[in-house]
Amino acid sequence: MKKIETKNAPGAIGPYSQGMRTCKLVFTSGQIPLDPETGVIVGETIEAQSEQALKNLQAVLEAGGASLSTVVKTTCFLSDMGDFAAFNGVYARFFTGDCPARSCVAVKTLPKGVKVEVEAIAEVL
C-alpha cells in the first residue's frame, strides 16, 4: 500500500490520507470544495462547489496513478438532496461514457459546512 499525497488537492484536515493506492486500486478520501492553495471554500452554489470537489478528486486520482475514466465507484454526499439535479449536471461533465457505479446520499452536515463531498475507488492505469 502507498499513501497518496498531492499539493493539487487540499491536504487532510484530520488523521487520514488524501488517498491510498494498492497495486491495482486507488481509494480516495472524500474531497470537498476547498482551494488546494488557500484552504478556502470555493463557491457558494452547489454547482461551483461540485466543480471544485470533483477537480480535487481528479487531482488525488491522478497522483495515485488513476483517472476519472478508471473510476469504478463513487460515493457522493450532499447536504441538501434538493441540489441533486444541479449536482448531476456538474458530475456528468466529469464522468462521461461508461459512468461509474454511484451512491448519492443526503447528510445532515459536511466538513466546514460545505454542500458536497465526493470519494472514489478507481483502477490504476
PyRosetta script that sets phi, psi and omega in degrees:
from pyrosetta import init, pose_from_sequence

init()
pose = pose_from_sequence("MKKIETKNAPGAIGPYSQGMRTCKLVFTSGQIPLDPETGVIVGETIEAQSEQALKNLQAVLEAGGASLSTVVKTTCFLSDMGDFAAFNGVYARFFTGDCPARSCVAVKTLPKGVKVEVEAIAEVL")
pose.set_psi(1, 146.6)
pose.set_omega(1, -179.9)
pose.set_phi(2, -135.5)
pose.set_psi(2, 133.2)
pose.set_omega(2, 176.5)
pose.set_phi(3, -72.5)
pose.set_psi(3, 137.7)
pose.set_omega(3, 177.2)
pose.set_phi(4, -99.5)
pose.set_psi(4, 129.4)
pose.set_omega(4, 176.6)
pose.set_phi(5, -136.6)
pose.set_psi(5, 132.0)
pose.set_omega(5, 175.2)
pose.set_phi(6, -147.1)
pose.set_psi(6, 143.8)
pose.set_omega(6, 175.7)
pose.set_phi(7, -82.4)
pose.set_psi(7, -4.7)
pose.set_omega(7, -179.9)
pose.set_phi(8, -85.6)
pose.set_psi(8, 2.9)
pose.set_omega(8, 175.1)
pose.set_phi(9, -139.6)
pose.set_psi(9, 157.2)
pose.set_omega(9, -179.5)
pose.set_phi(10, -59.3)
pose.set_psi(10, 143.1)
pose.set_omega(10, 175.2)
pose.set_phi(11, -69.7)
pose.set_psi(11, 160.2)
pose.set_omega(11, 178.5)
pose.set_phi(12, -61.4)
pose.set_psi(12, 139.4)
pose.set_omega(12, 178.8)
pose.set_phi(13, -106.0)
pose.set_psi(13, 23.6)
pose.set_omega(13, 179.2)
pose.set_phi(14, -166.7)
pose.set_psi(14, -168.8)
pose.set_omega(14, -178.0)
pose.set_phi(15, -81.7)
pose.set_psi(15, 69.6)
pose.set_omega(15, 177.7)
pose.set_phi(16, -154.7)
pose.set_psi(16, 171.0)
pose.set_omega(16, 179.3)
pose.set_phi(17, -104.2)
pose.set_psi(17, 157.9)
pose.set_omega(17, 173.7)
pose.set_phi(18, -61.1)
pose.set_psi(18, -33.0)
pose.set_omega(18, 179.3)
pose.set_phi(19, -173.7)
pose.set_psi(19, 169.4)
pose.set_omega(19, 176.2)
pose.set_phi(20, -134.3)
pose.set_psi(20, 143.8)
pose.set_omega(20, 179.4)
pose.set_phi(21, -120.1)
pose.set_psi(21, 132.3)
pose.set_omega(21, 168.8)
pose.set_phi(22, -101.1)
pose.set_psi(22, -173.7)
pose.set_omega(22, -178.6)
pose.set_phi(23, -64.9)
pose.set_psi(23, -24.3)
pose.set_omega(23, -176.4)
pose.set_phi(24, -125.0)
pose.set_psi(24, -12.9)
pose.set_omega(24, -174.5)
pose.set_phi(25, -132.1)
pose.set_psi(25, 151.5)
pose.set_omega(25, 171.8)
pose.set_phi(26, -116.9)
pose.set_psi(26, 130.4)
pose.set_omega(26, 175.9)
pose.set_phi(27, -115.6)
pose.set_psi(27, 120.3)
pose.set_omega(27, 179.3)
pose.set_phi(28, -98.6)
pose.set_psi(28, 151.6)
pose.set_omega(28, 167.2)
pose.set_phi(29, -76.6)
pose.set_psi(29, 163.8)
pose.set_omega(29, 178.1)
pose.set_phi(30, -62.1)
pose.set_psi(30, 134.5)
pose.set_omega(30, 179.9)
pose.set_phi(31, -107.3)
pose.set_psi(31, 129.2)
pose.set_omega(31, 178.3)
pose.set_phi(32, -111.2)
pose.set_psi(32, 169.3)
pose.set_omega(32, -172.9)
pose.set_phi(33, -81.8)
pose.set_psi(33, 61.9)
pose.set_omega(33, 175.0)
pose.set_phi(34, -100.9)
pose.set_psi(34, 141.5)
pose.set_omega(34, 172.9)
pose.set_phi(35, -68.7)
pose.set_psi(35, 125.6)
pose.set_omega(35, -177.2)
pose.set_phi(36, -60.8)
pose.set_psi(36, -29.3)
pose.set_omega(36, -177.6)
pose.set_phi(37, -83.4)
pose.set_psi(37, -39.2)
pose.set_omega(37, -173.5)
pose.set_phi(38, -104.6)
pose.set_psi(38, -21.6)
pose.set_omega(38, -175.9)
pose.set_phi(39, 76.2)
pose.set_psi(39, 9.3)
pose.set_omega(39, -179.2)
pose.set_phi(40, -89.6)
pose.set_psi(40, 143.0)
pose.set_omega(40, 176.9)
pose.set_phi(41, -62.7)
pose.set_psi(41, 133.2)
pose.set_omega(41, 179.6)
pose.set_phi(42, -96.8)
pose.set_psi(42, 120.3)
pose.set_omega(42, 174.0)
pose.set_phi(43, 80.9)
pose.set_psi(43, 158.5)
pose.set_omega(43, 177.3)
pose.set_phi(44, -112.2)
pose.set_psi(44, -20.4)
pose.set_omega(44, -178.4)
pose.set_phi(45, -90.8)
pose.set_psi(45, 160.2)
pose.set_omega(45, 176.6)
pose.set_phi(46, -62.7)
pose.set_psi(46, -34.6)
pose.set_omega(46, -179.6)
pose.set_phi(47, -64.8)
pose.set_psi(47, -49.5)
pose.set_omega(47, -179.1)
pose.set_phi(48, -64.6)
pose.set_psi(48, -41.9)
pose.set_omega(48, -179.7)
pose.set_phi(49, -68.8)
pose.set_psi(49, -37.9)
pose.set_omega(49, 178.4)
pose.set_phi(50, -64.4)
pose.set_psi(50, -43.2)
pose.set_omega(50, 178.6)
pose.set_phi(51, -56.5)
pose.set_psi(51, -47.7)
pose.set_omega(51, -178.3)
pose.set_phi(52, -68.9)
pose.set_psi(52, -41.6)
pose.set_omega(52, 179.0)
pose.set_phi(53, -60.4)
pose.set_psi(53, -41.3)
pose.set_omega(53, -180.0)
pose.set_phi(54, -72.0)
pose.set_psi(54, -33.2)
pose.set_omega(54, 173.5)
pose.set_phi(55, -63.9)
pose.set_psi(55, -41.6)
pose.set_omega(55, 177.9)
pose.set_phi(56, -64.0)
pose.set_psi(56, -41.3)
pose.set_omega(56, 177.1)
pose.set_phi(57, -59.9)
pose.set_psi(57, -45.7)
pose.set_omega(57, 179.2)
pose.set_phi(58, -59.0)
pose.set_psi(58, -41.6)
pose.set_omega(58, -179.4)
pose.set_phi(59, -64.2)
pose.set_psi(59, -41.5)
pose.set_omega(59, 179.2)
pose.set_phi(60, -67.4)
pose.set_psi(60, -43.3)
pose.set_omega(60, 177.7)
pose.set_phi(61, -58.1)
pose.set_psi(61, -47.4)
pose.set_omega(61, -178.6)
pose.set_phi(62, -65.0)
pose.set_psi(62, -37.2)
pose.set_omega(62, 177.5)
pose.set_phi(63, -65.7)
pose.set_psi(63, -24.7)
pose.set_omega(63, 179.0)
pose.set_phi(64, -93.1)
pose.set_psi(64, 2.1)
pose.set_omega(64, 178.3)
pose.set_phi(65, 88.1)
pose.set_psi(65, 19.5)
pose.set_omega(65, 177.6)
pose.set_phi(66, -121.2)
pose.set_psi(66, -170.6)
pose.set_omega(66, 176.9)
pose.set_phi(67, -155.6)
pose.set_psi(67, 171.9)
pose.set_omega(67, 176.5)
pose.set_phi(68, -59.4)
pose.set_psi(68, -33.1)
pose.set_omega(68, -178.4)
pose.set_phi(69, -72.8)
pose.set_psi(69, -12.5)
pose.set_omega(69, 178.9)
pose.set_phi(70, -106.8)
pose.set_psi(70, 7.6)
pose.set_omega(70, 178.2)
pose.set_phi(71, -69.7)
pose.set_psi(71, 131.9)
pose.set_omega(71, 178.5)
pose.set_phi(72, -103.9)
pose.set_psi(72, -22.1)
pose.set_omega(72, -177.7)
pose.set_phi(73, -156.1)
pose.set_psi(73, 134.5)
pose.set_omega(73, 170.5)
pose.set_phi(74, -121.0)
pose.set_psi(74, 153.5)
pose.set_omega(74, 169.2)
pose.set_phi(75, -124.7)
pose.set_psi(75, 125.3)
pose.set_omega(75, -174.8)
pose.set_phi(76, -118.2)
pose.set_psi(76, 134.5)
pose.set_omega(76, -178.8)
pose.set_phi(77, -118.8)
pose.set_psi(77, 126.5)
pose.set_omega(77, 178.1)
pose.set_phi(78, -118.4)
pose.set_psi(78, 141.1)
pose.set_omega(78, 177.2)
pose.set_phi(79, -79.5)
pose.set_psi(79, -13.2)
pose.set_omega(79, -179.8)
pose.set_phi(80, -148.9)
pose.set_psi(80, 114.1)
pose.set_omega(80, -179.0)
pose.set_phi(81, -65.6)
pose.set_psi(81, -13.0)
pose.set_omega(81, 172.4)
pose.set_phi(82, -64.8)
pose.set_psi(82, -16.9)
pose.set_omega(82, 177.9)
pose.set_phi(83, -89.2)
pose.set_psi(83, 3.0)
pose.set_omega(83, -173.4)
pose.set_phi(84, -55.5)
pose.set_psi(84, -50.2)
pose.set_omega(84, -177.1)
pose.set_phi(85, -63.6)
pose.set_psi(85, -44.0)
pose.set_omega(85, 179.5)
pose.set_phi(86, -65.3)
pose.set_psi(86, -40.7)
pose.set_omega(86, 176.7)
pose.set_phi(87, -60.3)
pose.set_psi(87, -45.3)
pose.set_omega(87, 179.8)
pose.set_phi(88, -58.2)
pose.set_psi(88, -37.2)
pose.set_omega(88, 179.3)
pose.set_phi(89, -60.6)
pose.set_psi(89, -42.5)
pose.set_omega(89, 178.5)
pose.set_phi(90, -72.8)
pose.set_psi(90, -46.1)
pose.set_omega(90, -179.0)
pose.set_phi(91, -54.8)
pose.set_psi(91, -41.5)
pose.set_omega(91, -178.0)
pose.set_phi(92, -65.1)
pose.set_psi(92, -23.0)
pose.set_omega(92, 175.9)
pose.set_phi(93, -75.5)
pose.set_psi(93, -26.6)
pose.set_omega(93, -179.1)
pose.set_phi(94, -90.5)
pose.set_psi(94, -33.6)
pose.set_omega(94, -178.7)
pose.set_phi(95, -114.9)
pose.set_psi(95, 107.5)
pose.set_omega(95, -178.5)
pose.set_phi(96, -119.1)
pose.set_psi(96, 169.1)
pose.set_omega(96, 179.5)
pose.set_phi(97, 69.4)
pose.set_psi(97, -132.4)
pose.set_omega(97, 178.3)
pose.set_phi(98, -77.8)
pose.set_psi(98, 99.4)
pose.set_omega(98, -177.6)
pose.set_phi(99, -73.4)
pose.set_psi(99, 150.9)
pose.set_omega(99, 179.5)
pose.set_phi(100, -70.9)
pose.set_psi(100, 164.0)
pose.set_omega(100, 169.1)
pose.set_phi(101, -61.5)
pose.set_psi(101, 153.2)
pose.set_omega(101, -175.4)
pose.set_phi(102, -153.1)
pose.set_psi(102, 143.7)
pose.set_omega(102, 165.9)
pose.set_phi(103, -118.0)
pose.set_psi(103, 140.3)
pose.set_omega(103, 178.1)
pose.set_phi(104, -135.9)
pose.set_psi(104, 118.9)
pose.set_omega(104, -175.9)
pose.set_phi(105, -128.4)
pose.set_psi(105, 153.0)
pose.set_omega(105, 173.5)
pose.set_phi(106, -92.7)
pose.set_psi(106, 138.2)
pose.set_omega(106, 178.7)
pose.set_phi(107, -125.9)
pose.set_psi(107, 159.9)
pose.set_omega(107, -177.3)
pose.set_phi(108, -65.3)
pose.set_psi(108, -49.1)
pose.set_omega(108, 178.4)
pose.set_phi(109, -146.6)
pose.set_psi(109, 159.0)
pose.set_omega(109, 176.7)
pose.set_phi(110, -125.0)
pose.set_psi(110, 161.7)
pose.set_omega(110, 179.7)
pose.set_phi(111, -52.1)
pose.set_psi(111, 139.0)
pose.set_omega(111, 177.5)
pose.set_phi(112, 60.5)
pose.set_psi(112, 15.9)
pose.set_omega(112, 177.6)
pose.set_phi(113, 71.6)
pose.set_psi(113, 20.0)
pose.set_omega(113, -179.3)
pose.set_phi(114, -72.6)
pose.set_psi(114, 169.6)
pose.set_omega(114, -177.2)
pose.set_phi(115, -93.2)
pose.set_psi(115, -17.1)
pose.set_omega(115, -172.0)
pose.set_phi(116, -150.8)
pose.set_psi(116, 147.7)
pose.set_omega(116, 172.6)
pose.set_phi(117, -144.6)
pose.set_psi(117, 138.9)
pose.set_omega(117, -178.5)
pose.set_phi(118, -135.1)
pose.set_psi(118, 134.0)
pose.set_omega(118, 174.1)
pose.set_phi(119, -126.0)
pose.set_psi(119, 162.3)
pose.set_omega(119, -175.6)
pose.set_phi(120, -148.5)
pose.set_psi(120, 159.2)
pose.set_omega(120, 169.4)
pose.set_phi(121, -123.0)
pose.set_psi(121, 130.0)
pose.set_omega(121, -176.4)
pose.set_phi(122, -139.2)
pose.set_psi(122, 156.2)
pose.set_omega(122, 173.1)
pose.set_phi(123, -81.6)
pose.set_psi(123, 145.5)
pose.set_omega(123, 174.8)
pose.set_phi(124, -72.8)
pose.set_psi(124, 139.9)
pose.set_omega(124, 179.8)
pose.set_phi(125, -65.1)
pose.dump_pdb("model.pdb")
